[in-house]
Amino acid sequence: SLVFYLWSNRRSDNDPPLFDVFNDLPNDQDDINFIESNPLKPKLNQLTYCAIESASMANPAKHIRLLVTRDNPLIQRSNFPPFLQNLRSFSVHHIDLEGMINSYFPEFTPEVQARFHKRVVSLSEISRAVLLFYKGGIYLDQDVVSVGPFANVQPNFLPMSPIHRVATACMKFEQFSPILKLILDLA
């Protein structure tokens, strides 16, 4: 995948740490994270609202974070439906995903991008891997509806898809997980 390609082709181990873009985020490994990396998306859809609300209702003790690319000022908490605006355990953070790509992955040229899916998918893949490695926590795709709590989900969790591939729609990793580091380093 693109995350593993970029991680394995870093300039050197002396590069600045990737977590700079996440420095302003609380460091709670129990947080549930969603990422919206499309700078052109004018608003979130109903399924995303449902995913956020269900994660909050199924996990009332956990904080829910929506990370939005800084280049998208249209996605603001004040524009969300009232039921999401009133969630005390929900926050929106604008982060510089494009800056992270351009600063730390200069080899991510248009030619490399063309070999992978759309750029927005790539931003999301990179962001979730880096976020979970440096901050720990749970990542959910915006179409994942939580039907129960994550209390019994073990750390360093990646589900398998029905076709025997690793699925990245729902992941849980400890901060600086040796398993995630191994995966990133070996790729």
Secondary structure as GFF3:
##gff-version 3
##sequence-region A 1 187
A	DSSP	alpha_helix	2	8	.	.	.	ID=ss1
A	DSSP	three_ten_helix	18	22	.	.	.	ID=ss2
A	DSSP	beta_strand	32	36	.	.	.	ID=ss3
A	DSSP	alpha_helix	46	58	.	.	.	ID=ss4
A	DSSP	beta_strand	64	69	.	.	.	ID=ss5
A	DSSP	three_ten_helix	77	79	.	.	.	ID=ss6
A	DSSP	alpha_helix	82	85	.	.	.	ID=ss7
A	DSSP	beta_strand	90	95	.	.	.	ID=ss8
A	DSSP	alpha_helix	97	104	.	.	.	ID=ss9
A	DSSP	alpha_helix	110	115	.	.	.	ID=ss10
A	DSSP	alpha_helix	119	135	.	.	.	ID=ss11
A	DSSP	beta_strand	137	140	.	.	.	ID=ss12
A	DSSP	beta_strand	170	173	.	.	.	ID=ss13
A	DSSP	alpha_helix	178	186	.	.	.	ID=ss14
###
